[in-house]
Amino acid sequence: MWDSIIITNNEISNTDIKKIISGEKSAIIIKKYYEKRNCKKIIEKINSTKIQNDSKKFNHIGPFLMNYTTTKEKYFQNAKKANMIFKKIFLNVDNPINKIKLIISKIYPNYEILEIKENKMSYASCTIRRHEKGKKVPLHKDNVTYEGVEYNVSKIDNQISCILHLQETEKGGNLLIYNKKWEKKFEEFREIEFGYNSILTKNIEVNTVEAKIGDLVIINPNYLHEITKIQGNTDRITLGMFFGIQNKSKKIFSWA
């Protein structure tokens, strides 16, 4: 059955993540993984600090590697700036990046989570995204082995995506995950700006994950997914990061 694995006690196993990677299940949802008071502190810090978005097009703090597939140097310049901002935002709260890494280390106890660099430059530690009323995210996939071949993080066996919900919407802004893994032939359905034509998911089984504050959602981002339109006046704010797994070397890399 294409549905989520719900975790309420942080007891997550390697078997759970294997079900996500293989496509047996759509997502792992760790309920209330991050404390609500810390979520609110981070939002307050973001709202009270003059922070420049990564681009005019996207309301993001921190670069998203897939937007820099042909501008590698610019990505690392922006990642350096963003990582300094994140240190300020996460001051005096339980660092959410470290907390997410902790749960990944529990899933992969025999693996080493490394800070991968290129030419002594660090990757962005995460991306914070704010989606406002009326906004949605089109159908897409995230596959660094295909779209990020110029980067060292592309040399992996599996990729997982972690999304921490810092603020939930009044209505809408749900994650829809389709039981359809991306294939290269789907590129003929790619839209001009971003994403894919919805014809790819016609009559395809879908699981809906609601945006609930403090929940950590883990998915295989190679399965087609989208975010529904935000309704109401409360923005959808999430922290996202990827993990790349190398099975032979037993190493895990993180980036955004």
C-alpha positions in Angstrom: 0.0 0.0 0.0 1.4 3.4 -1.0 1.2 5.3 2.3 3.4 6.8 5.0 5.2 5.1 7.8 4.2 7.1 10.9 6.7 7.3 13.7 5.6 8.8 17.1 8.6 7.8 19.3 11.6 8.5 17.2 12.3 4.8 17.0 13.2 4.5 13.3 15.0 1.6 11.7 17.0 0.9 8.6 14.1 -1.3 7.4 11.9 1.8 7.3 14.3 3.7 5.1 14.7 0.7 2.8 11.0 0.8 2.2 11.2 4.5 1.1 14.2 3.9 -1.2 12.6 0.8 -2.8 9.2 2.5 -3.2 7.3 0.2 -1.0 6.2 3.2 1.1 5.9 6.8 0.1 7.3 8.6 3.2 8.4 8.4 6.8 6.7 11.0 9.0 8.3 11.5 12.4 5.6 13.3 14.4 6.7 16.3 16.5 10.4 15.6 15.9 11.3 19.2 16.5 9.7 21.2 19.3 7.1 23.7 18.4 8.7 26.4 20.6 11.9 26.1 18.6 10.1 26.3 15.3 8.5 29.6 16.5 11.8 31.0 17.7 13.3 30.3 14.3 10.4 32.0 12.5 10.6 35.0 14.8 14.4 35.3 14.1 13.7 35.1 10.3 11.0 37.7 10.5 12.9 40.1 12.6 16.2 39.9 10.6 16.8 41.4 7.2 17.7 38.4 5.2 18.2 38.5 1.5 16.5 35.7 -0.4 18.7 33.5 -2.5 17.0 34.8 -5.7 14.3 37.1 -6.8 12.4 34.2 -8.3 12.4 32.0 -5.1 11.5 32.9 -1.5 14.4 30.8 -0.2 17.1 31.3 2.4 20.1 29.4 1.1 20.8 28.2 -2.4 19.1 25.1 -3.9 21.8 23.1 -5.8 19.4 22.1 -8.6 19.1 25.8 -9.5 22.8 26.1 -10.0 23.5 23.1 -12.3 25.5 25.3 -14.7 26.8 28.0 -12.2 28.8 25.9 -9.8 31.0 28.7 -8.5 28.0 30.9 -7.8 26.4 28.1 -5.8 29.3 27.8 -3.4 29.6 31.6 -3.0 25.9 31.7 -2.0 26.2 28.6 0.2 29.0 30.3 2.2 26.8 33.3 2.8 23.8 31.1 3.7 25.7 29.0 6.2 26.7 32.1 8.1 23.0 33.2 8.2 21.9 29.8 9.4 24.3 30.0 12.3 22.6 33.2 13.4 19.1 31.9 12.9 19.8 28.7 14.9 21.5 30.5 17.7 19.9 29.6 21.1 17.8 26.8 19.7 18.3 23.1 19.3 20.1 23.1 15.9 17.6 21.5 13.5 20.4 20.5 11.0 22.2 18.5 13.7 19.0 17.0 14.9 18.1 15.8 11.4 21.6 14.3 11.0 21.1 12.6 14.4 18.1 10.7 13.1 19.9 9.7 9.9 22.8 8.4 12.0 20.3 6.2 13.9 19.0 4.8 10.7 22.5 4.1 9.4 24.6 3.3 12.5 27.5 1.8 10.6 27.8 4.7 8.2 29.8 8.0 8.6 28.0 11.3 8.0 30.6 13.6 6.4 30.8 17.3 5.6 31.7 17.0 1.9 33.6 19.9 0.3 34.7 20.9 -3.2 37.9 22.9 -3.6 37.6 23.6 0.2 34.2 25.1 -0.3 31.2 23.9 1.7 27.8 23.0 0.4 24.7 24.7 1.8 23.7 23.0 5.0 20.0 23.4 4.3 17.4 25.6 2.5 14.6 27.3 4.2 11.6 27.8 1.9 8.7 30.2 2.5 5.6 29.5 0.3 3.0 32.3 0.5 -0.8 32.3 -0.1 -1.6 31.3 -3.6 1.8 29.6 -4.2 2.3 26.0 -5.1 5.2 23.8 -6.2 4.7 22.0 -9.5 5.2 18.3 -10.1 8.9 17.5 -10.0 11.6 15.2 -8.8 15.0 15.8 -7.2 17.8 13.6 -8.6 21.4 14.9 -8.1 22.9 12.0 -10.0 21.1 13.2 -13.1 21.0 17.0 -12.7 24.0 17.6 -10.6 26.7 15.6 -12.3 29.2 18.4 -12.1 29.1 18.1 -8.3 30.8 15.5 -6.0 27.6 14.8 -4.2 26.2 13.2 -7.4 28.5 10.2 -6.9 26.0 8.3 -4.6 23.9 5.2 -4.7 20.7 6.7 -3.1 19.3 10.1 -2.3 16.8 10.9 0.4 15.1 14.2 1.2 14.3 15.5 4.7 11.7 18.2 5.2 11.2 19.8 8.6 8.0 21.8 8.9 8.7 25.0 10.8 5.3 26.6 10.2 2.0 25.0 8.9 -0.6 26.6 6.7 -4.3 27.3 7.6 -5.2 25.2 4.6 -3.4 23.7 1.6 0.4 23.4 1.1 0.2 19.6 1.4 2.9 17.3 -0.1 1.6 14.9 -2.7 3.9 12.0 -3.5 3.0 9.8 -6.5 3.8 6.1 -6.8 5.8 6.8 -10.0 9.6 6.9 -10.0 11.2 9.3 -12.4 12.7 7.9 -15.6 14.8 9.7 -18.2 12.1 9.4 -20.8 9.9 11.7 -18.7 12.1 14.6 -19.8 9.9 15.0 -22.9 7.2 16.1 -20.5 9.3 18.7 -18.7 7.8 22.2 -18.5 9.7 25.3 -19.7 10.3 26.9 -16.3 10.2 24.0 -13.8 8.7 20.6 -13.3 6.7 18.2 -15.4 3.3 18.0 -17.1 0.7 16.6 -14.8 -0.2 14.0 -17.5 2.6 11.9 -16.0 0.5 11.3 -12.8 -2.9 10.7 -14.3 -4.5 7.7 -12.6 -1.3 7.2 -10.5 -1.6 6.3 -6.8 -0.9 9.3 -4.6 -0.2 9.8 -0.9 -1.0 13.2 0.8 1.3 14.4 3.6 -0.1 17.4 5.6 2.3 20.2 6.7 2.2 19.9 10.5 4.6 22.0 12.6 7.5 20.1 14.0 7.0 17.0 11.8 10.0 15.6 9.9 9.2 14.0 6.6 11.6 11.8 4.8 11.0 10.8 1.2 12.8 9.3 -1.8 12.8 12.5 -4.0 13.2 10.5 -7.2 9.4 9.8 -7.0 7.3 12.5 -8.5 5.9 14.9 -6.0 4.4 18.4 -5.7 3.0 20.9 -3.2 -0.6 22.0 -3.4 -1.6 25.6 -3.4 -1.4 27.5 -0.1 -4.7 28.8 1.1 -5.2 31.2 4.0 -2.8 33.8 5.3 -0.2 31.6 7.0 2.8 30.8 5.0 4.2 27.3 4.6 7.8 27.4 5.9 10.0 24.4 5.8 13.7 23.5 6.2 15.0 21.0 3.7 18.2 19.1 3.1 19.3 16.1 1.2 21.4 13.1 2.1 23.4 11.0 -0.4 24.3 7.4 0.6 27.4 5.5 -0.6 26.9 1.9 0.3 30.3 0.6 -0.6 32.3 3.2 1.4 29.5 3.5 4.0 29.6 7.2 3.8 26.7 9.7 3.8 26.9 13.3 2.5 24.4 16.1 3.2 23.6 19.2 1.1 20.9 21.5 0.0 
